[in-house]
Amino acid sequence: MRIIIVDDEPDAVEALKNIINRLDGNHTICSSSNNPHEAVGLILQHKPDVVFLDIEMPEMTGFELLETLPAIDFEIIFATAFEHYALQAIKNNAIDYIVKPISVKDVSYALDKAADKAADKIKEAPSNSKKYTQLLQDLEKNNHDRIKINTTNGWEFILLDDLIRIEADGVYTKAIIQNSDPLIIAKPIKKMEEELGENFFFRTHRSHLINVKQIIRFDSSKNSIIMSDNSKVPLARRRNKAFNDLLKKFY
């Protein structure tokens, strides 16, 4: 089978290559990439039988990568570093998934399943497209309870409920987290606002983004919001109506 590996971590790509090359079977790694945007072109160019696909990657997730493809005529084996990310949806729709750190046994088993499918590839292709479309729909219905934060020296997963607030710090942002030290995030606050979406997060001011669940009270005399860490976050006057509308939506 022709295989493409997509993972933003070079070590993870090399580990998979080493395992696949050690396995019995007529497998060829035709390409690999640490960049999901580049991987889209490689998939269209090489037309692989199997793609090992990471889930959380900078700029584009594995699921977003799937959405960019005109058709899915190959088998996907998801490789994930964590178990919470809608694994049930993945299990019901993907050929297989592997939880990192990967093992020879897991890769061998996943490729055996993919080989069984490949024998009937032409007939299976239309149902595969439907299958992964359903996967994306399932994921949209799942409220992901954690977020991957890219910091200045790596990345970290944090529970959304524990994220109290985010404040601008030049071209970076600072995340204030319950029962944890603050994190410096290598992204501007506007980008963090886009990633967190509306949900329970609200931009109160050009320099502040808060978790509505972490609000303690509102001080109307100073037009400020007191958070669970006892910080006072300013609420811009022009944001008053939007803030009240959001509270009505959730409470």
Secondary structure, 3 states (H helix, E strand, C coil): CEEEEECCCHHHHHHHHHHHHHCCCCCEEEEEECCHHHHHHHHHHHCCCEEEEECCCCCCCHHHHHHHCCCCCCEEEEEECCCCCCHHHHHHHCCEEEECCCCHHHHHHHHHHHHHHHCCHHHHHHHHHHHHHHHHHHHHHCCCCEEEEEECCEEEEEEHHHEEEEEEECCEEEEEECCCCCEEECCCHHHHHHHHCCCCEEEEECCEEEEHHHEEEEECCCCEEEECCCCEEECCHHHHHHHHHHHHHHC
